[in-house]
């Protein structure tokens, strides 16, 4: 069935709903199977909607492109994970296909209420309409909040959905290879960075810290607004071992990320989590790539950083798991512009362990904050000169019986004609400010490679 017929069938099913029968708080989900060759991202790029959500996992087990809002959960202040998940769970009954998508800010940072105002401390939503692609096929979906009050409004939004995506191929082929920028600013500056790294390494040598992760904000003022869909549709990302996420809350502001790192995936009582720490760039040839990989595996500094993260993670998951398996220990995870040391863990959850317990135990971790955790978080708030916002915060989805969250790194905030890029570097004893600055440059290459100075 093509998207045109699916829209018509979906409309008929919505109009036949018995609105008087559904008096309980919840969500009705109507799903129509369509042609598998429809790309959810292409479909999303063509829709005229203020709110958009996109999620693609590394293994392509789930791709979701959503528009509009069936239900939104929003908070502007710091609150407990238990409260956030409890608010979400009141709408999740036995339908395992209904998912809330969204994220939360990094918990310790200077607050810039202007820059991150639309996102709040946390924001989760169930899209009104979705294109879902999974192992079973591709589906056009409508989620309707109960008690049902607004059928006419839902039909109006359904009629607005465009199914004509044939013209996109031409527009993609005629767009420029680069986006031009007028100015580029780093916060901190390289001089400030050298000062901060020197201070942090001194703290480490004096046993005040073992590790701390400091971040940088790079601001590009563009000639024209960054076309995020053109960027994401680049063929180079097809085989990339990273997630893709996007949340747009109004037409002028959007958060996007391509994080490699999963906080956890839960399916019933089975859980998977991973440590990613230790970094090298990619080589220009296979031989150079292998040399850099071996250098990474043999580096005392990188191994120290990775083992701190993996050992801490293993200890933390042992608090709520009856059994733990270690997989891919200190393997190499290769991305387009970076490669990392990677260790994966899986386990079986103890009875009564909920998602708020899992995420509060596993996040934030030593890979994005440092160790000891509380001391590192305090120093981050003291030292960093900008608001991380949702950068390095948890982002993901939660359903009735499953959940998955990633660390929103390799990410950017797009606001009008400004592109804000974020990257962090883990500092341990022996860290060098110049090398860490180069690592920050490498970590934003997924975005900056497509930018060109207008002058």
N, C-alpha and C positions, 0 to 999 in steps of 0.2 A: 504493500500500500504506500502511495506517495504522500507527501506532506499535505497536499491539497485535500485529498480524500480524508486523511486523518483529521484535519481541522473540522471538516464537515461532520464526521462521525462524532468527534469530541463535543461539538456544539449540540448535537442531538441528545447526547447522554447528559450534558449539563442541564438542558432544558427539561429533561424528564425527571430530574431529581425531586424527591418528595421533601420539600423544605420544612414541612411541619413535623416530619418524623425524627429529625436530627436535632434534639434539644441539648445534648451533652456537649461539653467543650471537647473539641478534637479536630481532626482533619479527614475529609473525604478525599481519596486519591483516585483519579480516573486516568487510565493508561491505555494508549493505543499504539500497537506495534507498527513501525514504518520501515521503509527501505534502509538497509544497513549501511549504504554508501553515503548517507548524509553526515557531513562533518559538523558536530555540535558547535565548534568554534566559528566556523563559517556562518552557520545559522545565527549565532549570537551577534556576530558583527553587523548583521543586516537589520537587527531589530531596533526599533525606536522606543526605548524604555529608559526611564531615569535610573532604575535599579537593575544591576546585572551581577550575576555570580558565575564563576567558572572554576571547575576543579578537574584536574587530570592527575591520576596517580602514576607512579613510575612503571607499573606493569600493565597499564591500560585495562585494569579490572573494572574501573569506574571512571567515566567521563560524564560530567554534568555541565550543561549550559542552561542557566536559569534567568528569567526576567520577572519583574514585578515582585510583589510581596504578598504571600498568603498570611504569614505571621512573622512579626519581627520582635526580637528580644534585645533590648538596648539598655545600657547603663552608663552613666557619665562619671561614676565614682568607683573607687577601689572597693571590691566586695569579695566575699569568699567564693571559691569554686563551687562549693556545695550549694550556695544560693543560686548561682548561675545555672547549674545543671538541673537543679530542682525546678526552676522556672521553665526550662526547656522540656523536661520530662512530663509535665502535666499534659502536654499535647501529644506525646508519643504513646500510642496504645499498642495493639498487637500487629499493626501493619509495619513490617520490617523495612519496607521500601521508602518510607517517609524519612527524610533527612533534614536536619537543620545544618546550614553551612555558615561559617563565620570565624571570628577570631577575637583576640584580646591583645591589649597593649603589653609591652615589656614593663614589668612591675616597678622597676626602680629607674627613674629617669627624670630629667627636668621636664616640666609640663609646658608645652606650647599649645594653648587652647585654640589658637587661631589656625595653625597648620593642620592639626589633627581633630578639629572640632566635630566634623561629620561622623567620625568613627567612634567617638566616646571611649570608655574604658573597655567595653565589649559590645559586640553586635553580632547576632545570629539571626538567620532568617530561613524560612521555607519559601522557595520561589512560588509565585502564582502559576507560572508555566515553566516546563523544563523539557529539554531534549536530553534523554539519558541514553548512554551507550555502555553496555556491559557485555559479558560473555554470552548472554542469552539473546542479545539483539539491540535494536535501537527503538526508542519509544518517545512519543509525544505525550506529555503528562500535564494534567491540571490538578493543583492542590487547592481545596476549598475549605476554609475554616467553618466549623460548626459551633453554634447554631447558624444556619445559612441565612444571610440577610441581604445579600447584594448580587443576585443572579444577573441582573441586567448590566451591572458594572463589569462583571466577569466576562459576559458575552461581548461587551464593547471592547475589552482588552484583547479578547481572542480574535475578534475581527481585525484588529490592528496588526496582528502578527503577519509579517510578510513571508511568503513561501518562495518568492522568486529570488533565487541565489545564483542564477545563471550569469548575471552581469558582473559578478565579483571577479571572475577570472581575468577579464579585461582590465578592470581597475587595478588588480594586484600587479599585473604585468607593466602597467604604465606609471607606477609610483617610483620615486627615486630610491637609490640604494642606500642613501644616507639621510639623516635628519641634521640640519644645520643648527648650531648653537651660537649665540651672541656672546655669552660670558660663561665662565666656569669658576666656581668658588669651593674651596675645601674648608670644612669646619671639623677639626682644628686645622690651622695652617701647618705646613711642614715643620716650621720652627716650633710651634706649640706642641706638635706631635713629638718631636725630639725631646722636648722638656718633659712631657708627660711620661714617655717611655722610660727616660732616665729615672724619674721619681718612682715609677712602679717597680722597676728592676731593683732599685735601692730598697724598697719595701720588702721585696722578695728575699733579698740577701740578708735583711734584718729579721727574717722569719715572721713578718707581719702578714704575708700572703705566700701562697705557693704558686698560684696562677691568677691572672686577671685578664679579662677580655675587654679591650677598649675598641670603640667603634669610631667611624668617620662618616660624616655626611658630605656628599659632593652635590652641588647644586648647579644644574645647567639651565640657563635661560635660553629657550629655543626660539627660532624664527616663527615656527608654527607648532601647534600642539602635537605631541608625540602620539603616533598612531599605534596603539598598543596591539590591535588585532593584526595589523600588517607585521608587527614585530613577532608575535607569537606564531604566525603562520609560516615563518621561515622554515624551510625544509631541514635546516641543520638541527632543529630541536626534535625531529621525529624519533631519533634513536637516543636522545639524551636521557641519562639515568637520573632524572630529577622530576619532581612534581611541577605542576603549573597551577597557579591560583590567581584569581582576579576577583575583586569586589568593587563595584561602582555603586555609590550611594546617591549621587546626583551627577548630572552630565559634566560638571567641571572638575570633579575630583575622583580619583581611582587609585587603588592600591593593587600592585601586581608583584608576584614573586615566582622564582624558579628554584625552590629549595631542594637540596639533596637529602636533607636530614629529617627522618621521622622521629617524633617523640614517642609515639606508640601506635600500634594497630591492635584493636581488640575485636574478636569474634566470639561471642558468648564468653567462655572462661579462658580461651586461648589468647595469649598476648605476645606481640613481637615488639622489640625496641632495638636501638642501635647506637653505637658510639662512632661519631665521625670527627676526628681531630688529627692534626698533622697535615701539612699542605705543601705541595709543589705545583709549579706550572706544568703545562704540556710541552712536549718537544716538537720540533718542526719536522722530525722524521721518526720512524718507528724505533730506530736505534737510540736516538736522543731521548725519546719518551721512556724507553726501558732503563736508560742510565739514570734519569730523574726518579723513576720508580724505585730503583735499588738504593739511590741516595736517600730517598724518603724512608725506606724500610730500615736503613742502617744509621739514621741520624739519631744520636742520643737525645738531642733537644726535642725532636718531633716524637720519638717514642715515649719520652717522659710525659709530654703533653697528652698523647693519646692514651697512655695507660692510666693516667690520672682520671681521665674522663671515663674510660671503660671500667676500671675497678670501682669507681664511685657508683656508676650505673648498675653494675652487677650487685653491689651491696644494697642499693636502693630497691631493686626489684625483688630481692630476696625477702623484703619486708612484707610483701603481699602475694608471693607465689609459693606453691607447694613443691614445684620442681622447676629447674632452670637448665636450658641447653645453650651452649656457646657455639656460634657458627661463624665462619669466615673471619677467624681471629686475625687481626692486623693485616687484612687483605687490602688490595688497592681498589678504590672506587674512582673510575676515570670519568670526568665530565669534559665538556668541550674545551674549557680553558684552564681547568684545574684538575688535580688528582689528590685524593685524601687517603689516609689510613682509615680502615673501616672494620668494625667488629659488630656482629649481630647476635642478639640474645632472643630466646623465646622461652615461654613458660606457661604454666597452668595456674590461674588465679585461685586464691583461697576463696571460700564461700563468703559472700557479703561484701566483696571488694567492688566499689563503684568507680565510675570515671572520675569523679571529683577527687577521690583518694589517689588514684593513679597519677593524674596530672599534677596534683600538688606535691607528690613525691618525686616525680621525674622532671618537673619543670619549676624554675629554670635550672639548668645543669651546668657543669663545669666547662662545657664546650662553648657556651654563649655568655657566661658570666664570670666564672673563675672558681677558686677554691682557697680557703674555706668560703662557702657560698655567701653567708651573711656579710662577712667582712668585704668580700669582693663587690657585692651589690652596693654597699655603702660607699665604697671608693669610686665606683662607676658614677653614682649620683653626684659625688663631690667633684669629679674630674671632668666628665664629659660636658661639652659646651652647647649641646643641642638636645632636642627631645627625640628619642628613638621611636616613640609612638608605637605603631604595630610592627615595626622592624624588629626581628628576633623574638616576637611574641608567638603564642600558640595559634595556629590556624588549622581548621579542619572541619569535620562533620561528625554528627552524632545521630544514631537511630535507636530504635527500640532495643536491639540486641547487639549492636556493634558501634564502633567509633574509630576514627583515625585522626591524629593530629601531627602536624609537622612544625618545625621551627621556621618562621617566615624570614629566612635569610635569602641572599641573592635577590633582594627585593627593591622596589622603587615606589615612591609616591608621585603621582602625576596630578598637578593642580594647575589648570589653565595652561599657560605656555612654559611652565617650569617642571623640570624633571629632577626629583630628589633621589639620589642613589645612596645606598647604605652598605657598609662592609665593616667587619670586625677582625681583629687579630688577637690571638692568644699569646700573652706575655708570660714567660717563665724565666728562670735564671739562665742567662746567656742570650736573651733576646737582644736583637740589634735594631735600632729605630729605622735605619735605612732599608734593611731587608723587610721589616714589617710593613713599611710604607709601600714597597713594591708589591707585597702580598695583597694589600688593600686594592691597589690598582688592578691586579689580576682578578680579584674577586668581583669587580664591577665590569669586567670585560664583556660579559654576556649582554650588557646594555651598551657600554661605551664604544664597542666595536662598530656600531651603526651610527655613531655621532661624528660630525665633522665641523670643524671651526669655520664659521661663515666668512671670516676674513682671509 
